[in-house]
Amino acid sequence: MAHTATSDDIRRVVETIEDMGYEARPMPGKQRTAVGLVGNDGRVDSSRLEALPGVLQVIHVTQPYKQVSREWRPEPTVIDLPNGTRIGAEDVVLMAGPCSVESEEQILAIAHRLRVAGATVLRGGAFKPRTSPYSFQGLGVKGLELLARAREETGLAIVTEALEPETVELVADYADIIQIGARNMQNYPLLKRAGRVGKPVLLKRGLAATIKELLLSAEYIVSEGNGQVILCERGVRSFDDHTRNMLDLTAIPVVHALSHLPIIADPSHGTGLRSKVIPMGRAAVAAGADGLMIEVHPDPDHALSDGAQSLWPDQFDELVAQIRLIAEAIGRQLASPLPERVPA
């Protein structure tokens, strides 16, 4: 409270807190009184208090996100996928694949190549949110079917994006992980629908989102009963034009300190430049990322989307060899390669 606050001002704050369903504890001091709100469940509308006479400042002593915070759950969340991949444990998980599913030949060939290289999760867009309405928008349901076939042949788990609340269940029928892209990080109806389908959700940080906003978006998913959320640092927009985005590696240890949820890094979108993906992938693993999401294409020069940031398969092999050493140096290891599947 302000030092000029009257006893009536303090009483009104106490009554308002109690009307909101919480306990109020006035704490008189030599110069001013503080009023503690006890029982904050994350639903407190602080604007009701800020507008009251005599209130100087509302100070949050707990995080506005509850269920994703370390205060709620101190031990890390570990997400188990059907193929044995564990995200958030000691293993560093590799998710890799093309930006878009373009054809049966393309996705099956790269899936087999990535499994041999050490990836355990295949990424690929069936529905693509593009800046231009005239750019390739993905194969839709056909793309989902091709991803499912790639999983059947290789054993790789599938992560692919859902763009609308109406298509979340459709994507969930095919995917092992539902991706919420950067442009949809604050699409709250989509987040809530994804929280109700019972599949792990990969939530990418928005292009201009703070870490607090990222965690609050994750709270939307978890509050619907789905604690299987994987966060993804994929770069934020900056004033520099030497890279597509600025990959914020500081977010990785910050999130680990604030939240029990695993966090991976996407240096492909984080830089937008093929030549920068390997060094930033190395740095992300060194910073403690629980995994990497890497765009890899069998022929990036002819990719229908994001070819400039996609690695050639041989470059992905190089990245895997380097981050294996880095993971071991910090007491971790790459997820074990998947065994080759015998055709039925």
NUSE-363011 format. One record per residue (C-alpha): chain; residue number from 1; x, y, z. Coordinates in Angstrom, 3 decimals, decimal comma. Example, Ala and Ser with C-alpha at 12.3 -4.5 7.8 and 13.67 -1.06 7.14 Angstrom:
! NUSE-363011
SITE; A; 1; 12,300; -4,500; 7,800
SITE; A; 2; 13,670; -1,060; 7,140
//
This chain:
! NUSE-363011
SITE; A; 1; 0,000; 0,000; 0,000
SITE; A; 2; 1,061; 3,636; -0,432
SITE; A; 3; 2,331; 5,312; 2,726
SITE; A; 4; -0,701; 7,619; 2,485
SITE; A; 5; -3,175; 4,720; 2,436
SITE; A; 6; -5,901; 4,998; 5,049
SITE; A; 7; -7,321; 2,231; 7,200
SITE; A; 8; -10,411; 2,292; 4,964
SITE; A; 9; -8,195; 1,776; 1,904
SITE; A; 10; -6,548; -1,247; 3,535
SITE; A; 11; -9,905; -2,673; 4,634
SITE; A; 12; -11,249; -2,328; 1,092
SITE; A; 13; -8,272; -4,255; -0,314
SITE; A; 14; -8,797; -7,003; 2,276
SITE; A; 15; -12,495; -7,227; 1,422
SITE; A; 16; -11,776; -7,372; -2,306
SITE; A; 17; -9,281; -10,202; -1,857
SITE; A; 18; -11,802; -12,130; 0,240
SITE; A; 19; -14,538; -11,481; -2,348
SITE; A; 20; -12,206; -13,039; -4,944
SITE; A; 21; -12,103; -16,206; -2,831
SITE; A; 22; -8,663; -15,842; -1,244
SITE; A; 23; -7,257; -15,093; 2,196
SITE; A; 24; -5,921; -11,588; 2,964
SITE; A; 25; -3,184; -10,948; 5,519
SITE; A; 26; -2,381; -7,298; 6,339
SITE; A; 27; 1,258; -6,831; 7,397
SITE; A; 28; 1,812; -3,373; 8,934
SITE; A; 29; 5,294; -1,866; 8,651
SITE; A; 30; 6,989; 1,309; 9,902
SITE; A; 31; 6,293; 3,278; 6,727
SITE; A; 32; 3,604; 1,309; 4,888
SITE; A; 33; 1,342; -1,723; 5,115
SITE; A; 34; 1,583; -4,715; 2,822
SITE; A; 35; -1,390; -7,022; 2,275
SITE; A; 36; -0,596; -10,620; 1,445
SITE; A; 37; -2,895; -12,664; -0,782
SITE; A; 38; -2,763; -16,311; 0,249
SITE; A; 39; -3,941; -19,195; -1,932
SITE; A; 40; -3,128; -17,817; -5,377
SITE; A; 41; -4,060; -20,601; -7,805
SITE; A; 42; -3,006; -18,714; -10,906
SITE; A; 43; -6,458; -17,200; -11,491
SITE; A; 44; -5,931; -13,944; -9,611
SITE; A; 45; -6,863; -10,855; -11,627
SITE; A; 46; -4,388; -8,361; -10,196
SITE; A; 47; -6,035; -5,480; -12,102
SITE; A; 48; -8,909; -5,553; -9,600
SITE; A; 49; -6,423; -4,718; -6,853
SITE; A; 50; -4,234; -2,275; -8,774
SITE; A; 51; -7,169; 0,065; -9,349
SITE; A; 52; -8,157; 0,314; -5,674
SITE; A; 53; -7,454; 3,555; -3,737
SITE; A; 54; -4,228; 3,467; -1,737
SITE; A; 55; -2,642; 0,589; -3,676
SITE; A; 56; 0,916; 1,433; -4,711
SITE; A; 57; 2,029; -1,814; -6,348
SITE; A; 58; 1,041; -5,441; -6,805
SITE; A; 59; 4,074; -7,716; -6,412
SITE; A; 60; 3,916; -11,355; -7,525
SITE; A; 61; 5,908; -13,567; -5,167
SITE; A; 62; 4,912; -16,728; -7,035
SITE; A; 63; 4,832; -17,293; -10,784
SITE; A; 64; 1,584; -16,632; -12,706
SITE; A; 65; 2,036; -20,050; -14,319
SITE; A; 66; 1,478; -22,751; -11,722
SITE; A; 67; 1,450; -26,296; -13,034
SITE; A; 68; 4,464; -25,871; -15,338
SITE; A; 69; 6,627; -24,308; -12,631
SITE; A; 70; 9,293; -25,906; -10,459
SITE; A; 71; 7,291; -24,743; -7,439
SITE; A; 72; 4,492; -27,082; -8,493
SITE; A; 73; 6,728; -29,990; -9,466
SITE; A; 74; 10,447; -29,894; -8,632
SITE; A; 75; 11,427; -33,062; -10,531
SITE; A; 76; 11,782; -32,917; -14,332
SITE; A; 77; 8,970; -34,161; -16,544
SITE; A; 78; 10,044; -37,053; -18,766
SITE; A; 79; 7,928; -37,819; -21,841
SITE; A; 80; 7,950; -41,397; -23,138
SITE; A; 81; 7,169; -42,010; -26,803
SITE; A; 82; 5,889; -45,335; -28,181
SITE; A; 83; 9,236; -46,163; -29,842
SITE; A; 84; 11,129; -45,917; -26,541
SITE; A; 85; 12,394; -42,342; -26,953
SITE; A; 86; 12,459; -40,438; -23,659
SITE; A; 87; 12,449; -36,648; -23,757
SITE; A; 88; 13,593; -34,840; -20,622
SITE; A; 89; 15,773; -37,629; -19,227
SITE; A; 90; 19,540; -38,053; -19,648
SITE; A; 91; 19,320; -38,609; -23,394
SITE; A; 92; 19,619; -35,822; -25,953
SITE; A; 93; 16,932; -36,570; -28,528
SITE; A; 94; 17,304; -35,839; -32,231
SITE; A; 95; 14,216; -34,829; -34,187
SITE; A; 96; 14,990; -34,379; -37,859
SITE; A; 97; 13,415; -34,301; -41,278
SITE; A; 98; 12,278; -31,987; -44,066
SITE; A; 99; 10,315; -28,817; -43,513
SITE; A; 100; 7,480; -30,242; -45,606
SITE; A; 101; 6,391; -33,681; -46,703
SITE; A; 102; 6,663; -33,361; -50,476
SITE; A; 103; 6,282; -36,893; -51,834
SITE; A; 104; 6,355; -40,539; -50,817
SITE; A; 105; 9,814; -41,018; -52,265
SITE; A; 106; 11,195; -37,963; -50,461
SITE; A; 107; 9,881; -38,686; -46,965
SITE; A; 108; 10,617; -42,429; -46,987
SITE; A; 109; 14,156; -41,970; -48,288
SITE; A; 110; 15,070; -39,305; -45,745
SITE; A; 111; 13,389; -41,204; -42,888
SITE; A; 112; 15,531; -44,289; -43,494
SITE; A; 113; 18,635; -42,105; -43,796
SITE; A; 114; 17,914; -40,263; -40,546
SITE; A; 115; 17,246; -43,459; -38,588
SITE; A; 116; 20,682; -44,757; -39,561
SITE; A; 117; 22,261; -41,428; -38,566
SITE; A; 118; 20,763; -41,517; -35,065
SITE; A; 119; 17,482; -39,610; -35,151
SITE; A; 120; 14,588; -41,183; -33,236
SITE; A; 121; 11,852; -38,681; -34,176
SITE; A; 122; 10,890; -37,681; -37,724
SITE; A; 123; 9,688; -34,121; -38,297
SITE; A; 124; 7,766; -33,089; -41,385
SITE; A; 125; 4,970; -30,670; -42,113
SITE; A; 126; 1,700; -31,889; -43,623
SITE; A; 127; -0,041; -28,574; -42,962
SITE; A; 128; 2,286; -25,597; -43,469
SITE; A; 129; 1,660; -22,045; -42,198
SITE; A; 130; 3,421; -19,901; -44,784
SITE; A; 131; 3,973; -16,151; -44,785
SITE; A; 132; 2,761; -15,933; -48,386
SITE; A; 133; -0,621; -17,445; -49,331
SITE; A; 134; 0,916; -18,468; -52,657
SITE; A; 135; 3,671; -20,626; -51,131
SITE; A; 136; 3,422; -24,409; -50,812
SITE; A; 137; 0,947; -25,155; -48,020
SITE; A; 138; 1,651; -28,867; -47,553
SITE; A; 139; -0,013; -32,100; -48,705
SITE; A; 140; -2,576; -32,158; -45,889
SITE; A; 141; -4,034; -35,560; -45,044
SITE; A; 142; -1,890; -37,216; -47,711
SITE; A; 143; 1,177; -35,877; -45,910
SITE; A; 144; -0,048; -37,368; -42,625
SITE; A; 145; -0,523; -40,734; -44,308
SITE; A; 146; 3,014; -40,633; -45,691
SITE; A; 147; 4,418; -39,784; -42,263
SITE; A; 148; 2,567; -42,747; -40,782
SITE; A; 149; 4,055; -44,993; -43,472
SITE; A; 150; 7,542; -43,682; -42,700
SITE; A; 151; 6,990; -44,535; -39,029
SITE; A; 152; 5,831; -48,037; -39,972
SITE; A; 153; 8,960; -48,650; -42,061
SITE; A; 154; 11,550; -47,065; -39,748
SITE; A; 155; 10,176; -46,993; -36,209
SITE; A; 156; 10,746; -43,240; -35,979
SITE; A; 157; 8,193; -41,354; -33,894
SITE; A; 158; 6,343; -38,589; -35,747
SITE; A; 159; 6,054; -34,900; -34,871
SITE; A; 160; 3,961; -32,686; -37,139
SITE; A; 161; 2,038; -29,452; -36,801
SITE; A; 162; -1,636; -28,774; -36,183
SITE; A; 163; -2,791; -25,351; -37,374
SITE; A; 164; -6,399; -25,167; -36,229
SITE; A; 165; -8,437; -26,461; -33,288
SITE; A; 166; -10,648; -28,339; -35,759
SITE; A; 167; -7,729; -30,423; -37,083
SITE; A; 168; -6,035; -31,315; -33,787
SITE; A; 169; -7,791; -34,686; -33,516
SITE; A; 170; -6,937; -35,491; -37,132
SITE; A; 171; -3,243; -34,783; -36,548
SITE; A; 172; -3,356; -36,732; -33,279
SITE; A; 173; -4,613; -39,805; -35,171
SITE; A; 174; -1,319; -39,906; -37,099
SITE; A; 175; 1,294; -38,121; -34,967
SITE; A; 176; 3,125; -39,174; -31,810
SITE; A; 177; 3,740; -35,498; -30,958
SITE; A; 178; 1,487; -32,606; -31,957
SITE; A; 179; 3,456; -29,490; -32,815
SITE; A; 180; 2,136; -26,006; -32,079
SITE; A; 181; 4,147; -23,628; -34,240
SITE; A; 182; 5,592; -20,251; -33,335
SITE; A; 183; 2,798; -18,334; -35,071
SITE; A; 184; 0,217; -20,217; -32,991
SITE; A; 185; 1,929; -20,064; -29,604
SITE; A; 186; -0,824; -17,769; -28,300
SITE; A; 187; -3,699; -19,336; -30,215
SITE; A; 188; -5,465; -20,217; -26,985
SITE; A; 189; -8,361; -22,246; -28,452
SITE; A; 190; -5,767; -24,368; -30,284
SITE; A; 191; -3,701; -24,795; -27,104
SITE; A; 192; -6,717; -25,889; -25,104
SITE; A; 193; -7,835; -28,352; -27,762
SITE; A; 194; -4,319; -29,806; -27,915
SITE; A; 195; -4,402; -30,178; -24,143
SITE; A; 196; -7,454; -32,420; -24,380
SITE; A; 197; -6,336; -35,020; -26,942
SITE; A; 198; -3,892; -36,909; -24,713
SITE; A; 199; -0,852; -36,756; -27,008
SITE; A; 200; 2,481; -35,048; -26,214
SITE; A; 201; 2,599; -31,463; -27,472
SITE; A; 202; 5,669; -29,661; -28,822
SITE; A; 203; 5,166; -25,933; -28,174
SITE; A; 204; 7,396; -23,545; -30,077
SITE; A; 205; 8,262; -20,109; -28,720
SITE; A; 206; 6,629; -17,245; -30,623
SITE; A; 207; 8,639; -14,896; -32,794
SITE; A; 208; 8,401; -12,076; -30,230
SITE; A; 209; 7,396; -13,972; -27,107
SITE; A; 210; 9,030; -13,681; -23,715
SITE; A; 211; 9,909; -16,789; -21,741
SITE; A; 212; 7,091; -15,928; -19,347
SITE; A; 213; 4,615; -15,858; -22,241
SITE; A; 214; 5,929; -19,204; -23,495
SITE; A; 215; 5,395; -20,781; -20,080
SITE; A; 216; 1,915; -19,269; -19,765
SITE; A; 217; 1,023; -20,781; -23,145
SITE; A; 218; 2,265; -24,138; -21,857
SITE; A; 219; 0,051; -23,603; -18,813
SITE; A; 220; -2,989; -23,499; -21,114
SITE; A; 221; -2,149; -27,007; -22,331
SITE; A; 222; -1,305; -28,420; -18,908
SITE; A; 223; -4,406; -26,860; -17,318
SITE; A; 224; -6,518; -29,020; -19,659
SITE; A; 225; -5,023; -32,140; -18,088
SITE; A; 226; -2,099; -32,802; -20,450
SITE; A; 227; 1,271; -32,573; -18,700
SITE; A; 228; 3,176; -33,933; -21,715
SITE; A; 229; 4,524; -30,654; -23,061
SITE; A; 230; 7,877; -30,143; -24,763
SITE; A; 231; 9,040; -26,541; -25,114
SITE; A; 232; 11,072; -25,419; -28,107
SITE; A; 233; 13,393; -22,430; -28,457
SITE; A; 234; 13,344; -21,598; -32,170
SITE; A; 235; 14,646; -18,048; -32,227
SITE; A; 236; 13,029; -14,664; -31,752
SITE; A; 237; 12,869; -11,710; -34,079
SITE; A; 238; 15,618; -9,110; -33,635
SITE; A; 239; 16,875; -5,952; -35,353
SITE; A; 240; 19,832; -7,726; -36,983
SITE; A; 241; 19,378; -9,107; -40,497
SITE; A; 242; 22,416; -11,403; -40,696
SITE; A; 243; 20,282; -14,372; -39,630
SITE; A; 244; 16,593; -15,149; -39,977
SITE; A; 245; 16,073; -14,978; -36,199
SITE; A; 246; 18,126; -14,727; -33,037
SITE; A; 247; 18,434; -18,135; -31,374
SITE; A; 248; 18,111; -17,380; -27,661
SITE; A; 249; 20,237; -20,073; -26,043
SITE; A; 250; 19,886; -18,388; -22,657
SITE; A; 251; 16,270; -19,529; -22,697
SITE; A; 252; 17,386; -23,131; -22,216
SITE; A; 253; 18,934; -22,804; -18,722
SITE; A; 254; 16,339; -20,178; -17,776
SITE; A; 255; 13,467; -22,530; -18,599
SITE; A; 256; 15,170; -25,398; -16,785
SITE; A; 257; 15,370; -23,211; -13,681
SITE; A; 258; 11,742; -22,069; -13,880
SITE; A; 259; 9,933; -25,130; -15,221
SITE; A; 260; 9,997; -28,913; -14,968
SITE; A; 261; 9,115; -29,258; -18,661
SITE; A; 262; 11,798; -30,387; -21,148
SITE; A; 263; 13,062; -27,878; -23,706
SITE; A; 264; 14,647; -28,536; -27,090
SITE; A; 265; 16,235; -26,148; -29,598
SITE; A; 266; 15,547; -25,598; -33,287
SITE; A; 267; 18,694; -24,044; -34,791
SITE; A; 268; 17,277; -24,420; -38,306
SITE; A; 269; 14,534; -21,840; -37,783
SITE; A; 270; 16,655; -20,080; -35,178
SITE; A; 271; 19,217; -19,044; -37,795
SITE; A; 272; 17,608; -19,641; -41,173
SITE; A; 273; 21,038; -20,399; -42,639
SITE; A; 274; 22,441; -23,865; -43,293
SITE; A; 275; 25,981; -22,807; -42,406
SITE; A; 276; 24,887; -21,718; -38,921
SITE; A; 277; 22,803; -24,760; -37,992
SITE; A; 278; 25,681; -27,040; -36,952
SITE; A; 279; 27,502; -24,541; -34,695
SITE; A; 280; 24,260; -23,434; -33,016
SITE; A; 281; 23,184; -27,051; -32,608
SITE; A; 282; 26,454; -27,724; -30,815
SITE; A; 283; 25,922; -24,687; -28,600
SITE; A; 284; 22,344; -25,686; -27,740
SITE; A; 285; 23,418; -29,133; -26,540
SITE; A; 286; 26,208; -27,544; -24,491
SITE; A; 287; 23,620; -25,189; -22,944
SITE; A; 288; 21,577; -28,171; -21,767
SITE; A; 289; 18,907; -28,649; -24,446
SITE; A; 290; 17,004; -31,924; -24,079
SITE; A; 291; 17,025; -32,367; -27,829
SITE; A; 292; 17,414; -30,737; -31,220
SITE; A; 293; 14,955; -30,281; -34,067
SITE; A; 294; 16,873; -30,139; -37,335
SITE; A; 295; 15,606; -29,662; -40,874
SITE; A; 296; 17,248; -32,185; -43,218
SITE; A; 297; 16,333; -32,631; -46,870
SITE; A; 298; 17,692; -35,095; -49,452
SITE; A; 299; 18,076; -32,210; -51,947
SITE; A; 300; 17,774; -28,820; -50,201
SITE; A; 301; 18,340; -26,894; -53,417
SITE; A; 302; 14,999; -28,167; -54,702
SITE; A; 303; 13,047; -28,156; -51,425
SITE; A; 304; 9,541; -26,689; -51,626
SITE; A; 305; 10,075; -24,830; -48,340
SITE; A; 306; 13,004; -23,728; -46,156
SITE; A; 307; 15,711; -25,187; -48,390
SITE; A; 308; 18,219; -22,525; -47,353
SITE; A; 309; 18,231; -23,726; -43,744
SITE; A; 310; 17,981; -27,469; -44,417
SITE; A; 311; 21,052; -29,633; -43,958
SITE; A; 312; 22,214; -32,181; -46,483
SITE; A; 313; 22,171; -35,715; -44,989
SITE; A; 314; 25,990; -35,787; -44,813
SITE; A; 315; 25,935; -32,548; -42,824
SITE; A; 316; 23,474; -34,094; -40,390
SITE; A; 317; 25,929; -36,968; -39,899
SITE; A; 318; 28,600; -34,398; -39,073
SITE; A; 319; 26,343; -32,685; -36,541
SITE; A; 320; 25,501; -35,988; -34,841
SITE; A; 321; 29,175; -36,890; -34,452
SITE; A; 322; 29,983; -33,528; -32,901
SITE; A; 323; 27,082; -33,284; -30,467
SITE; A; 324; 27,702; -36,839; -29,301
SITE; A; 325; 31,042; -35,670; -27,902
SITE; A; 326; 29,504; -32,556; -26,365
SITE; A; 327; 26,712; -34,532; -24,710
SITE; A; 328; 29,239; -36,928; -23,162
SITE; A; 329; 31,337; -34,008; -21,925
SITE; A; 330; 28,402; -32,676; -19,882
SITE; A; 331; 27,325; -36,066; -18,542
SITE; A; 332; 24,614; -36,856; -21,079
SITE; A; 333; 24,323; -39,045; -24,153
SITE; A; 334; 22,487; -39,170; -27,451
SITE; A; 335; 19,348; -41,282; -27,523
SITE; A; 336; 20,157; -44,817; -28,651
SITE; A; 337; 19,667; -45,438; -32,386
SITE; A; 338; 16,556; -47,364; -33,346
SITE; A; 339; 17,045; -50,952; -34,565
SITE; A; 340; 16,435; -51,630; -38,244
SITE; A; 341; 12,954; -52,879; -38,965
SITE; A; 342; 12,499; -56,120; -40,857
SITE; A; 343; 9,835; -55,782; -43,581
SITE; A; 344; 6,715; -57,814; -42,864
//
